[in-house]
Amino acid sequence: MPSELETAMESLITVFHRYASKQGRSGTLSRRELRELMENELSNFLKSQQDATAIDKIMRDLDTNGDGQVDFEEFVSLVVGLSIACECVHGGAEFTI
Amino acid sequence: MPSELETAMESLITVFHRYASKQGRSGTLSRRELRELMENELSNFLKSQQDATAIDKIMRDLDTNGDGQVDFEEFVSLVVGLSIACECVHGGAEFTI
């Protein structure tokens, strides 16, 4: 049986592919797929996802190779950034989203 | 209720702190804490964790600021590296650990 950490790593991969496979290139997130992922999966973290400008900015920041698509490596940089931000806020204290 | 992705991010933080708080500095993993974490939480990923040399090498690689402790940012770089390695192998296919 996978550990809690292995389950978390599996979730990063499966959530990415659930959205990346919706349209166009199946291995990357388009702007629309990124928006859907953020609206559905990160709504507790990100309150500004309704704002099209915010999504554009996040897309530009994540899309480090500038191809208009977010690949898995670019996606995990978002997850890591959010996790580090949360860890800094919550530290070792009991953590609930 | 947190989404699957938010639960995964929460797991990264809680698993790190579960081991980091065991001894010494509570906000970082010592070599012993890192070994325990890898043995208990990443055994399906890493078969070489019984090898002290391998742990030393991973510790050196992760400890980018050279203080002999692995902080949360350094820890997630391990998780991300493993996730990317898995994603490259498994791609969009059904993924089970």
N, CA and C atoms of all chains as a GROMACS GRO file, in nm:
protein
  582
    1MET      N    1   0.085  -0.121   0.000
    1MET     CA    2   0.000   0.000   0.000
    1MET      C    3   0.088   0.124   0.000
    2PRO      N    4   0.061   0.221  -0.087
    2PRO     CA    5   0.146   0.341  -0.090
    2PRO      C    6   0.134   0.421   0.039
    3SER      N    7   0.242   0.490   0.075
    3SER     CA    8   0.243   0.576   0.194
    3SER      C    9   0.167   0.706   0.164
    4GLU      N   10   0.149   0.787   0.270
    4GLU     CA   11   0.082   0.916   0.251
    4GLU      C   12   0.157   1.003   0.149
    5LEU      N   13   0.292   1.000   0.158
    5LEU     CA   14   0.374   1.082   0.067
    5LEU      C   15   0.366   1.031  -0.076
    6GLU      N   16   0.369   0.899  -0.092
    6GLU     CA   17   0.358   0.841  -0.227
    6GLU      C   18   0.220   0.869  -0.287
    7THR      N   19   0.117   0.863  -0.204
    7THR     CA   20  -0.018   0.896  -0.251
    7THR      C   21  -0.024   1.041  -0.297
    8ALA      N   22   0.044   1.130  -0.222
    8ALA     CA   23   0.046   1.272  -0.260
    8ALA      C   24   0.115   1.291  -0.395
    9MET      N   25   0.226   1.221  -0.416
    9MET     CA   26   0.298   1.233  -0.543
    9MET      C   27   0.213   1.179  -0.657
   10GLU      N   28   0.144   1.069  -0.631
   10GLU     CA   29   0.054   1.012  -0.732
   10GLU      C   30  -0.056   1.112  -0.767
   11SER      N   31  -0.108   1.182  -0.665
   11SER     CA   32  -0.215   1.280  -0.689
   11SER      C   33  -0.168   1.394  -0.779
   12LEU      N   34  -0.044   1.442  -0.756
   12LEU     CA   35   0.008   1.550  -0.842
   12LEU      C   36   0.004   1.508  -0.988
   13ILE      N   37   0.044   1.384  -1.012
   13ILE     CA   38   0.053   1.334  -1.150
   13ILE      C   39  -0.087   1.311  -1.209
   14THR      N   40  -0.175   1.247  -1.131
   14THR     CA   41  -0.307   1.214  -1.187
   14THR      C   42  -0.394   1.339  -1.207
   15VAL      N   43  -0.385   1.436  -1.113
   15VAL     CA   44  -0.465   1.559  -1.130
   15VAL      C   45  -0.418   1.634  -1.254
   16PHE      N   46  -0.284   1.646  -1.271
   16PHE     CA   47  -0.231   1.713  -1.390
   16PHE      C   48  -0.284   1.650  -1.517
   17HIS      N   49  -0.277   1.517  -1.525
   17HIS     CA   50  -0.318   1.450  -1.648
   17HIS      C   51  -0.470   1.451  -1.668
   18ARG      N   52  -0.545   1.456  -1.557
   18ARG     CA   53  -0.691   1.463  -1.569
   18ARG      C   54  -0.731   1.588  -1.647
   19TYR      N   55  -0.662   1.700  -1.622
   19TYR     CA   56  -0.695   1.826  -1.689
   19TYR      C   57  -0.621   1.839  -1.823
   20ALA      N   58  -0.496   1.792  -1.827
   20ALA     CA   59  -0.416   1.805  -1.950
   20ALA      C   60  -0.476   1.726  -2.065
   21SER      N   61  -0.550   1.620  -2.033
   21SER     CA   62  -0.603   1.533  -2.139
   21SER      C   63  -0.737   1.580  -2.193
   22LYS      N   64  -0.790   1.693  -2.140
   22LYS     CA   65  -0.925   1.735  -2.179
   22LYS      C   66  -0.934   1.780  -2.325
   23GLN      N   67  -0.834   1.852  -2.373
   23GLN     CA   68  -0.838   1.902  -2.512
   23GLN      C   69  -0.696   1.927  -2.561
   24GLY      N   70  -0.680   1.937  -2.693
   24GLY     CA   71  -0.550   1.969  -2.751
   24GLY      C   72  -0.443   1.869  -2.711
   25ARG      N   73  -0.323   1.922  -2.687
   25ARG     CA   74  -0.211   1.835  -2.649
   25ARG      C   75  -0.242   1.768  -2.516
   26SER      N   76  -0.229   1.635  -2.510
   26SER     CA   77  -0.272   1.563  -2.390
   26SER      C   78  -0.170   1.570  -2.277
   27GLY      N   79  -0.045   1.607  -2.309
   27GLY     CA   80   0.058   1.607  -2.206
   27GLY      C   81   0.085   1.743  -2.144
   28THR      N   82   0.008   1.845  -2.186
   28THR     CA   83   0.029   1.980  -2.132
   28THR      C   84  -0.106   2.046  -2.104
   29LEU      N   85  -0.103   2.147  -2.017
   29LEU     CA   86  -0.223   2.225  -1.985
   29LEU      C   87  -0.229   2.349  -2.074
   30SER      N   88  -0.340   2.365  -2.144
   30SER     CA   89  -0.364   2.492  -2.214
   30SER      C   90  -0.411   2.594  -2.109
   31ARG      N   91  -0.427   2.720  -2.153
   31ARG     CA   92  -0.473   2.823  -2.059
   31ARG      C   93  -0.611   2.784  -2.001
   32ARG      N   94  -0.697   2.731  -2.087
   32ARG     CA   95  -0.831   2.692  -2.042
   32ARG      C   96  -0.826   2.576  -1.943
   33GLU      N   97  -0.740   2.478  -1.975
   33GLU     CA   98  -0.727   2.363  -1.883
   33GLU      C   99  -0.668   2.407  -1.749
   34LEU      N  100  -0.569   2.500  -1.754
   34LEU     CA  101  -0.509   2.551  -1.630
   34LEU      C  102  -0.614   2.622  -1.546
   35ARG      N  103  -0.700   2.702  -1.615
   35ARG     CA  104  -0.807   2.773  -1.543
   35ARG      C  105  -0.901   2.673  -1.474
   36GLU      N  106  -0.941   2.570  -1.548
   36GLU     CA  107  -1.032   2.470  -1.491
   36GLU      C  108  -0.969   2.401  -1.371
   37LEU      N  109  -0.841   2.365  -1.386
   37LEU     CA  110  -0.770   2.298  -1.276
   37LEU      C  111  -0.767   2.388  -1.152
   38MET      N  112  -0.733   2.515  -1.174
   38MET     CA  113  -0.722   2.606  -1.059
   38MET      C  114  -0.858   2.631  -0.995
   39GLU      N  115  -0.962   2.647  -1.079
   39GLU     CA  116  -1.096   2.671  -1.025
   39GLU      C  117  -1.146   2.552  -0.944
   40ASN      N  118  -1.117   2.431  -0.994
   40ASN     CA  119  -1.172   2.312  -0.929
   40ASN      C  120  -1.083   2.256  -0.818
   41GLU      N  121  -0.953   2.270  -0.835
   41GLU     CA  122  -0.860   2.199  -0.745
   41GLU      C  123  -0.786   2.292  -0.648
   42LEU      N  124  -0.786   2.421  -0.676
   42LEU     CA  125  -0.710   2.512  -0.589
   42LEU      C  126  -0.795   2.627  -0.538
   43SER      N  127  -0.927   2.606  -0.534
   43SER     CA  128  -1.014   2.718  -0.498
   43SER      C  129  -0.995   2.762  -0.354
   44ASN      N  130  -0.953   2.668  -0.266
   44ASN     CA  131  -0.929   2.708  -0.127
   44ASN      C  132  -0.801   2.789  -0.113
   45PHE      N  133  -0.709   2.772  -0.208
   45PHE     CA  134  -0.583   2.845  -0.202
   45PHE      C  135  -0.592   2.979  -0.272
   46LEU      N  136  -0.658   2.978  -0.388
   46LEU     CA  137  -0.653   3.095  -0.475
   46LEU      C  138  -0.791   3.156  -0.489
   47LYS      N  139  -0.805   3.274  -0.437
   47LYS     CA  140  -0.935   3.340  -0.442
   47LYS      C  141  -0.949   3.423  -0.569
   48SER      N  142  -0.839   3.446  -0.639
   48SER     CA  143  -0.839   3.539  -0.753
   48SER      C  144  -0.858   3.468  -0.887
   49GLN      N  145  -0.889   3.336  -0.882
   49GLN     CA  146  -0.892   3.261  -1.007
   49GLN      C  147  -1.006   3.301  -1.100
   50GLN      N  148  -1.101   3.379  -1.051
   50GLN     CA  149  -1.210   3.426  -1.138
   50GLN      C  150  -1.161   3.538  -1.230
   51ASP      N  151  -1.049   3.594  -1.197
   51ASP     CA  152  -0.995   3.710  -1.269
   51ASP      C  153  -0.908   3.662  -1.386
   52ALA      N  154  -0.953   3.689  -1.509
   52ALA     CA  155  -0.882   3.641  -1.628
   52ALA      C  156  -0.738   3.691  -1.632
   53THR      N  157  -0.715   3.813  -1.585
   53THR     CA  158  -0.580   3.870  -1.585
   53THR      C  159  -0.487   3.788  -1.494
   54ALA      N  160  -0.542   3.745  -1.380
   54ALA     CA  161  -0.461   3.666  -1.286
   54ALA      C  162  -0.418   3.534  -1.350
   55ILE      N  163  -0.513   3.469  -1.420
   55ILE     CA  164  -0.479   3.342  -1.486
   55ILE      C  165  -0.372   3.365  -1.592
   56ASP      N  166  -0.387   3.475  -1.669
   56ASP     CA  167  -0.287   3.507  -1.772
   56ASP      C  168  -0.149   3.524  -1.710
   57LYS      N  169  -0.145   3.594  -1.596
   57LYS     CA  170  -0.017   3.620  -1.531
   57LYS      C  171   0.045   3.490  -1.481
   58ILE      N  172  -0.039   3.406  -1.419
   58ILE     CA  173   0.012   3.277  -1.368
   58ILE      C  174   0.061   3.192  -1.484
   59MET      N  175  -0.017   3.194  -1.594
   59MET     CA  176   0.022   3.116  -1.713
   59MET      C  177   0.158   3.163  -1.764
   60ARG      N  178   0.177   3.294  -1.772
   60ARG     CA  179   0.306   3.348  -1.820
   60ARG      C  180   0.419   3.308  -1.727
   61ASP      N  181   0.392   3.316  -1.596
   61ASP     CA  182   0.496   3.280  -1.498
   61ASP      C  183   0.533   3.132  -1.507
   62LEU      N  184   0.430   3.049  -1.526
   62LEU     CA  185   0.454   2.904  -1.525
   62LEU      C  186   0.517   2.856  -1.655
   63ASP      N  187   0.476   2.918  -1.765
   63ASP     CA  188   0.516   2.871  -1.897
   63ASP      C  189   0.658   2.919  -1.927
   64THR      N  190   0.754   2.857  -1.859
   64THR     CA  191   0.892   2.908  -1.866
   64THR      C  192   0.953   2.892  -2.004
   65ASN      N  193   0.907   2.795  -2.083
   65ASN     CA  194   0.964   2.781  -2.218
   65ASN      C  195   0.881   2.855  -2.324
   66GLY      N  196   0.776   2.927  -2.281
   66GLY     CA  197   0.704   3.018  -2.368
   66GLY      C  198   0.626   2.956  -2.482
   67ASP      N  199   0.584   2.829  -2.468
   67ASP     CA  200   0.511   2.766  -2.578
   67ASP      C  201   0.358   2.774  -2.561
   68GLY      N  202   0.312   2.850  -2.460
   68GLY     CA  203   0.167   2.866  -2.442
   68GLY      C  204   0.102   2.745  -2.378
   69GLN      N  205   0.181   2.650  -2.335
   69GLN     CA  206   0.131   2.529  -2.269
   69GLN      C  207   0.210   2.511  -2.140
   70VAL      N  208   0.144   2.456  -2.038
   70VAL     CA  209   0.212   2.428  -1.912
   70VAL      C  210   0.238   2.278  -1.903
   71ASP      N  211   0.365   2.239  -1.901
   71ASP     CA  212   0.393   2.096  -1.889
   71ASP      C  213   0.402   2.055  -1.742
   72PHE      N  214   0.427   1.926  -1.716
   72PHE     CA  215   0.422   1.877  -1.579
   72PHE      C  216   0.526   1.945  -1.490
   73GLU      N  217   0.646   1.966  -1.543
   73GLU     CA  218   0.750   2.032  -1.464
   73GLU      C  219   0.708   2.174  -1.427
   74GLU      N  220   0.649   2.245  -1.523
   74GLU     CA  221   0.604   2.382  -1.497
   74GLU      C  222   0.489   2.381  -1.395
   75PHE      N  223   0.400   2.282  -1.407
   75PHE     CA  224   0.286   2.269  -1.314
   75PHE      C  225   0.334   2.246  -1.171
   76VAL      N  226   0.431   2.156  -1.152
   76VAL     CA  227   0.475   2.128  -1.015
   76VAL      C  228   0.544   2.249  -0.953
   77SER      N  229   0.599   2.338  -1.035
   77SER     CA  230   0.659   2.459  -0.978
   77SER      C  231   0.552   2.546  -0.912
   78LEU      N  232   0.429   2.544  -0.967
   78LEU     CA  233   0.317   2.614  -0.903
   78LEU      C  234   0.281   2.547  -0.770
   79VAL      N  235   0.269   2.415  -0.774
   79VAL     CA  236   0.232   2.340  -0.653
   79VAL      C  237   0.337   2.360  -0.544
   80VAL      N  238   0.463   2.354  -0.583
   80VAL     CA  239   0.572   2.371  -0.486
   80VAL      C  240   0.569   2.512  -0.428
   81GLY      N  241   0.550   2.611  -0.514
   81GLY     CA  242   0.544   2.749  -0.466
   81GLY      C  243   0.433   2.769  -0.365
   82LEU      N  244   0.316   2.712  -0.394
   82LEU     CA  245   0.203   2.723  -0.302
   82LEU      C  246   0.230   2.645  -0.173
   83SER      N  247   0.290   2.528  -0.185
   83SER     CA  248   0.319   2.447  -0.066
   83SER      C  249   0.418   2.519   0.024
   84ILE      N  250   0.521   2.579  -0.036
   84ILE     CA  251   0.621   2.651   0.043
   84ILE      C  252   0.557   2.773   0.110
   85ALA      N  253   0.471   2.842   0.036
   85ALA     CA  254   0.401   2.957   0.094
   85ALA      C  255   0.317   2.914   0.213
   86CYS      N  256   0.246   2.802   0.200
   86CYS     CA  257   0.163   2.751   0.309
   86CYS      C  258   0.249   2.707   0.425
   87GLU      N  259   0.361   2.639   0.394
   87GLU     CA  260   0.448   2.587   0.500
   87GLU      C  261   0.504   2.703   0.580
   88CYS      N  262   0.538   2.812   0.512
   88CYS     CA  263   0.593   2.929   0.581
   88CYS      C  264   0.489   2.988   0.675
   89VAL      N  265   0.364   2.987   0.632
   89VAL     CA  266   0.258   3.045   0.714
   89VAL      C  267   0.225   2.953   0.831
   90HIS      N  268   0.212   2.821   0.799
   90HIS     CA  269   0.162   2.729   0.901
   90HIS      C  270   0.272   2.663   0.982
   91GLY      N  271   0.393   2.654   0.923
   91GLY     CA  272   0.506   2.593   0.993
   91GLY      C  273   0.473   2.455   1.043
   92GLY      N  274   0.520   2.423   1.161
   92GLY     CA  275   0.499   2.288   1.215
   92GLY      C  276   0.365   2.274   1.285
   93ALA      N  277   0.288   2.380   1.289
   93ALA     CA  278   0.159   2.375   1.360
   93ALA      C  279   0.061   2.285   1.288
   94GLU      N  280  -0.041   2.247   1.358
   94GLU     CA  281  -0.149   2.167   1.296
   94GLU      C  282  -0.197   2.243   1.173
   95PHE      N  283  -0.206   2.172   1.061
   95PHE     CA  284  -0.232   2.238   0.934
   95PHE      C  285  -0.361   2.186   0.872
   96THR      N  286  -0.456   2.275   0.854
   96THR     CA  287  -0.577   2.237   0.781
   96THR      C  288  -0.607   2.343   0.678
   97ILE      N  289  -0.651   2.298   0.560
   97ILE     CA  290  -0.684   2.392   0.453
   97ILE      C  291  -0.824   2.446   0.477
   98MET      N  292  -1.445   2.122   0.182
   98MET     CA  293  -1.360   2.002   0.179
   98MET      C  294  -1.245   2.025   0.079
   99PRO      N  295  -1.121   1.995   0.119
   99PRO     CA  296  -1.009   2.017   0.027
   99PRO      C  297  -1.016   1.924  -0.094
  100SER      N  298  -0.966   1.971  -0.208
  100SER     CA  299  -0.961   1.889  -0.330
  100SER      C  300  -0.848   1.787  -0.318
  101GLU      N  301  -0.840   1.697  -0.416
  101GLU     CA  302  -0.733   1.596  -0.417
  101GLU      C  303  -0.596   1.664  -0.419
  102LEU      N  304  -0.584   1.772  -0.499
  102LEU     CA  305  -0.455   1.842  -0.510
  102LEU      C  306  -0.420   1.913  -0.379
  103GLU      N  307  -0.518   1.976  -0.317
  103GLU     CA  308  -0.494   2.044  -0.190
  103GLU      C  309  -0.457   1.944  -0.080
  104THR      N  310  -0.522   1.828  -0.083
  104THR     CA  311  -0.488   1.722   0.013
  104THR      C  312  -0.343   1.677  -0.007
  105ALA      N  313  -0.302   1.667  -0.135
  105ALA     CA  314  -0.164   1.625  -0.165
  105ALA      C  315  -0.064   1.728  -0.110
  106MET      N  316  -0.094   1.857  -0.130
  106MET     CA  317  -0.005   1.963  -0.081
  106MET      C  318   0.001   1.961   0.072
  107GLU      N  319  -0.114   1.937   0.134
  107GLU     CA  320  -0.118   1.928   0.280
  107GLU      C  321  -0.032   1.810   0.328
  108SER      N  322  -0.038   1.698   0.252
  108SER     CA  323   0.041   1.580   0.289
  108SER      C  324   0.190   1.609   0.285
  109LEU      N  325   0.236   1.680   0.183
  109LEU     CA  326   0.379   1.714   0.172
  109LEU      C  327   0.424   1.786   0.299
  110ILE      N  328   0.341   1.879   0.344
  110ILE     CA  329   0.376   1.961   0.461
  110ILE      C  330   0.371   1.878   0.590
  111THR      N  331   0.264   1.800   0.605
  111THR     CA  332   0.249   1.728   0.732
  111THR      C  333   0.351   1.614   0.745
  112VAL      N  334   0.379   1.544   0.632
  112VAL     CA  335   0.479   1.436   0.639
  112VAL      C  336   0.616   1.494   0.673
  113PHE      N  337   0.652   1.605   0.608
  113PHE     CA  338   0.781   1.669   0.639
  113PHE      C  339   0.790   1.701   0.788
  114HIS      N  340   0.688   1.764   0.844
  114HIS     CA  341   0.694   1.806   0.984
  114HIS      C  342   0.684   1.689   1.082
  115ARG      N  343   0.618   1.581   1.039
  115ARG     CA  344   0.609   1.462   1.125
  115ARG      C  345   0.750   1.410   1.155
  116TYR      N  346   0.838   1.411   1.054
  116TYR     CA  347   0.974   1.360   1.072
  116TYR      C  348   1.068   1.469   1.124
  117ALA      N  349   1.050   1.592   1.077
  117ALA     CA  350   1.139   1.702   1.118
  117ALA      C  351   1.128   1.730   1.267
  118SER      N  352   1.013   1.700   1.326
  118SER     CA  353   0.992   1.733   1.467
  118SER      C  354   1.044   1.625   1.562
  119LYS      N  355   1.097   1.515   1.507
  119LYS     CA  356   1.135   1.402   1.593
  119LYS      C  357   1.252   1.435   1.686
  120GLN      N  358   1.352   1.506   1.638
  120GLN     CA  359   1.469   1.538   1.722
  120GLN      C  360   1.536   1.664   1.670
  121GLY      N  361   1.621   1.724   1.755
  121GLY     CA  362   1.698   1.842   1.714
  121GLY      C  363   1.607   1.955   1.667
  122ARG      N  364   1.653   2.024   1.561
  122ARG     CA  365   1.575   2.136   1.507
  122ARG      C  366   1.442   2.085   1.453
  123SER      N  367   1.333   2.148   1.494
  123SER     CA  368   1.202   2.094   1.459
  123SER      C  369   1.159   2.130   1.316
  124GLY      N  370   1.224   2.231   1.257
  124GLY     CA  371   1.181   2.275   1.123
  124GLY      C  372   1.262   2.218   1.010
  125THR      N  373   1.360   2.129   1.042
  125THR     CA  374   1.444   2.070   0.938
  125THR      C  375   1.464   1.921   0.966
  126LEU      N  376   1.500   1.847   0.858
  126LEU     CA  377   1.530   1.705   0.870
  126LEU      C  378   1.679   1.685   0.891
  127SER      N  379   1.717   1.616   0.996
  127SER     CA  380   1.856   1.572   1.010
  127SER      C  381   1.876   1.451   0.919
  128ARG      N  382   2.003   1.403   0.911
  128ARG     CA  383   2.030   1.287   0.826
  128ARG      C  384   1.947   1.166   0.873
  129ARG      N  385   1.938   1.150   1.004
  129ARG     CA  386   1.863   1.037   1.061
  129ARG      C  387   1.713   1.050   1.032
  130GLU      N  388   1.662   1.174   1.046
  130GLU     CA  389   1.519   1.195   1.018
  130GLU      C  390   1.490   1.172   0.869
  131LEU      N  391   1.582   1.218   0.782
  131LEU     CA  392   1.564   1.197   0.637
  131LEU      C  393   1.563   1.047   0.606
  132ARG      N  394   1.654   0.971   0.671
  132ARG     CA  395   1.659   0.827   0.649
  132ARG      C  396   1.526   0.763   0.690
  133GLU      N  397   1.475   0.801   0.808
  133GLU     CA  398   1.348   0.744   0.855
  133GLU      C  399   1.234   0.777   0.759
  134LEU      N  400   1.232   0.903   0.715
  134LEU     CA  401   1.126   0.944   0.622
  134LEU      C  402   1.132   0.860   0.494
  135MET      N  403   1.254   0.846   0.440
  135MET     CA  404   1.266   0.772   0.314
  135MET      C  405   1.234   0.624   0.332
  136GLU      N  406   1.278   0.567   0.444
  136GLU     CA  407   1.251   0.425   0.468
  136GLU      C  408   1.100   0.400   0.483
  137ASN      N  409   1.031   0.490   0.553
  137ASN     CA  410   0.890   0.468   0.583
  137ASN      C  411   0.796   0.519   0.474
  138GLU      N  412   0.834   0.629   0.409
  138GLU     CA  413   0.740   0.698   0.320
  138GLU      C  414   0.772   0.682   0.171
  139LEU      N  415   0.894   0.642   0.141
  139LEU     CA  416   0.932   0.633  -0.001
  139LEU      C  417   0.987   0.496  -0.038
  140SER      N  418   0.949   0.394   0.040
  140SER     CA  419   1.008   0.262   0.018
  140SER      C  420   0.968   0.203  -0.116
  141ASN      N  421   0.851   0.241  -0.165
  141ASN     CA  422   0.810   0.190  -0.296
  141ASN      C  423   0.886   0.257  -0.410
  142PHE      N  424   0.938   0.377  -0.383
  142PHE     CA  425   1.012   0.450  -0.485
  142PHE      C  426   1.162   0.416  -0.482
  143LEU      N  427   1.215   0.409  -0.361
  143LEU     CA  428   1.359   0.401  -0.346
  143LEU      C  429   1.398   0.268  -0.285
  144LYS      N  430   1.465   0.188  -0.362
  144LYS     CA  431   1.503   0.056  -0.314
  144LYS      C  432   1.639   0.061  -0.244
  145SER      N  433   1.713   0.169  -0.263
  145SER     CA  434   1.851   0.175  -0.213
  145SER      C  435   1.862   0.243  -0.077
  146GLN      N  436   1.746   0.265  -0.012
  146GLN     CA  437   1.752   0.344   0.111
  146GLN      C  438   1.820   0.271   0.226
  147GLN      N  439   1.845   0.142   0.213
  147GLN     CA  440   1.918   0.068   0.317
  147GLN      C  441   2.067   0.102   0.313
  148ASP      N  442   2.109   0.158   0.204
  148ASP     CA  443   2.251   0.185   0.181
  148ASP      C  444   2.287   0.324   0.237
  149ALA      N  445   2.371   0.325   0.340
  149ALA     CA  446   2.406   0.450   0.408
  149ALA      C  447   2.469   0.550   0.310
  150THR      N  448   2.546   0.501   0.215
  150THR     CA  449   2.612   0.589   0.119
  150THR      C  450   2.509   0.662   0.034
  151ALA      N  451   2.403   0.590  -0.004
  151ALA     CA  452   2.298   0.651  -0.086
  151ALA      C  453   2.230   0.765  -0.009
  152ILE      N  454   2.202   0.741   0.119
  152ILE     CA  455   2.139   0.845   0.201
  152ILE      C  456   2.231   0.967   0.211
  153ASP      N  457   2.361   0.941   0.232
  153ASP     CA  458   2.459   1.051   0.239
  153ASP      C  459   2.457   1.133   0.110
  154LYS      N  460   2.453   1.063  -0.002
  154LYS     CA  461   2.456   1.132  -0.131
  154LYS      C  462   2.330   1.217  -0.150
  155ILE      N  463   2.215   1.157  -0.116
  155ILE     CA  464   2.089   1.230  -0.130
  155ILE      C  465   2.089   1.351  -0.037
  156MET      N  466   2.138   1.331   0.084
  156MET     CA  467   2.146   1.440   0.182
  156MET      C  468   2.232   1.554   0.127
  157ARG      N  469   2.347   1.520   0.069
  157ARG     CA  470   2.436   1.624   0.013
  157ARG      C  471   2.367   1.698  -0.101
  158ASP      N  472   2.299   1.619  -0.187
  158ASP     CA  473   2.230   1.680  -0.302
  158ASP      C  474   2.118   1.773  -0.256
  159LEU      N  475   2.045   1.730  -0.151
  159LEU     CA  476   1.929   1.809  -0.107
  159LEU      C  477   1.970   1.931  -0.027
  160ASP      N  478   2.076   1.916   0.051
  160ASP     CA  479   2.116   2.021   0.145
  160ASP      C  480   2.191   2.131   0.070
  161THR      N  481   2.116   2.208  -0.008
  161THR     CA  482   2.181   2.303  -0.099
  161THR      C  483   2.252   2.417  -0.025
  162ASN      N  484   2.209   2.448   0.096
  162ASN     CA  485   2.279   2.554   0.170
  162ASN      C  486   2.387   2.498   0.264
  163GLY      N  487   2.408   2.366   0.261
  163GLY     CA  488   2.521   2.305   0.330
  163GLY      C  489   2.520   2.311   0.481
  164ASP      N  490   2.404   2.321   0.544
  164ASP     CA  491   2.401   2.329   0.690
  164ASP      C  492   2.378   2.193   0.757
  165GLY      N  493   2.380   2.084   0.679
  165GLY     CA  494   2.363   1.951   0.737
  165GLY      C  495   2.218   1.919   0.773
  166GLN      N  496   2.127   2.006   0.737
  166GLN     CA  497   1.985   1.988   0.763
  166GLN      C  498   1.910   2.008   0.632
  167VAL      N  499   1.801   1.935   0.616
  167VAL     CA  500   1.718   1.952   0.497
  167VAL      C  501   1.593   2.030   0.536
  168ASP      N  502   1.576   2.150   0.480
  168ASP     CA  503   1.456   2.227   0.513
  168ASP      C  504   1.343   2.192   0.416
  169PHE      N  505   1.226   2.255   0.435
  169PHE     CA  506   1.109   2.215   0.356
  169PHE      C  507   1.132   2.238   0.206
  170GLU      N  508   1.194   2.350   0.170
  170GLU     CA  509   1.220   2.377   0.028
  170GLU      C  510   1.311   2.271  -0.032
  171GLU      N  511   1.413   2.232   0.043
  171GLU     CA  512   1.506   2.129  -0.005
  171GLU      C  513   1.434   1.994  -0.016
  172PHE      N  514   1.344   1.966   0.080
  172PHE     CA  515   1.268   1.841   0.079
  172PHE      C  516   1.176   1.832  -0.043
  173VAL      N  517   1.106   1.941  -0.074
  173VAL     CA  518   1.014   1.933  -0.189
  173VAL      C  519   1.089   1.916  -0.320
  174SER      N  520   1.216   1.960  -0.324
  174SER     CA  521   1.292   1.937  -0.448
  174SER      C  522   1.314   1.787  -0.471
  175LEU      N  523   1.323   1.709  -0.363
  175LEU     CA  524   1.331   1.562  -0.375
  175LEU      C  525   1.198   1.508  -0.427
  176VAL      N  526   1.089   1.553  -0.366
  176VAL     CA  527   0.956   1.505  -0.403
  176VAL      C  528   0.926   1.539  -0.550
  177VAL      N  529   0.962   1.661  -0.588
  177VAL     CA  530   0.938   1.705  -0.726
  177VAL      C  531   1.022   1.622  -0.823
  178GLY      N  532   1.148   1.601  -0.789
  178GLY     CA  533   1.235   1.521  -0.875
  178GLY      C  534   1.179   1.381  -0.895
  179LEU      N  535   1.132   1.321  -0.787
  179LEU     CA  536   1.075   1.186  -0.798
  179LEU      C  537   0.945   1.187  -0.876
  180SER      N  538   0.863   1.290  -0.853
  180SER     CA  539   0.735   1.299  -0.925
  180SER      C  540   0.758   1.315  -1.075
  181ILE      N  541   0.857   1.399  -1.111
  181ILE     CA  542   0.886   1.421  -1.253
  181ILE      C  543   0.940   1.292  -1.315
  182ALA      N  544   1.026   1.223  -1.240
  182ALA     CA  545   1.079   1.096  -1.291
  182ALA      C  546   0.965   0.997  -1.315
  183CYS      N  547   0.871   0.990  -1.221
  183CYS     CA  548   0.757   0.899  -1.237
  183CYS      C  549   0.669   0.941  -1.353
  184GLU      N  550   0.647   1.072  -1.363
  184GLU     CA  551   0.558   1.123  -1.468
  184GLU      C  552   0.617   1.090  -1.605
  185CYS      N  553   0.751   1.100  -1.617
  185CYS     CA  554   0.816   1.071  -1.745
  185CYS      C  555   0.799   0.924  -1.780
  186VAL      N  556   0.803   0.838  -1.679
  186VAL     CA  557   0.791   0.694  -1.703
  186VAL      C  558   0.647   0.658  -1.734
  187HIS      N  559   0.555   0.714  -1.651
  187HIS     CA  560   0.415   0.670  -1.661
  187HIS      C  561   0.332   0.756  -1.755
  188GLY      N  562   0.373   0.882  -1.776
  188GLY     CA  563   0.301   0.972  -1.864
  188GLY      C  564   0.155   0.980  -1.828
  189GLY      N  565   0.072   0.986  -1.925
  189GLY     CA  566  -0.071   1.001  -1.901
  189GLY      C  567  -0.141   0.868  -1.875
  190ALA      N  568  -0.066   0.760  -1.878
  190ALA     CA  569  -0.127   0.628  -1.859
  190ALA      C  570  -0.176   0.612  -1.716
  191GLU      N  571  -0.259   0.515  -1.695
  191GLU     CA  572  -0.307   0.482  -1.560
  191GLU      C  573  -0.185   0.462  -1.471
  192PHE      N  574  -0.184   0.530  -1.356
  192PHE     CA  575  -0.063   0.530  -1.274
  192PHE      C  576  -0.091   0.470  -1.138
  193THR      N  577  -0.021   0.362  -1.107
  193THR     CA  578  -0.030   0.308  -0.971
  193THR      C  579   0.110   0.281  -0.921
  194ILE      N  580   0.132   0.312  -0.792
  194ILE     CA  581   0.263   0.290  -0.733
  194ILE      C  582   0.274   0.142  -0.696
   0.00000   0.00000   0.00000
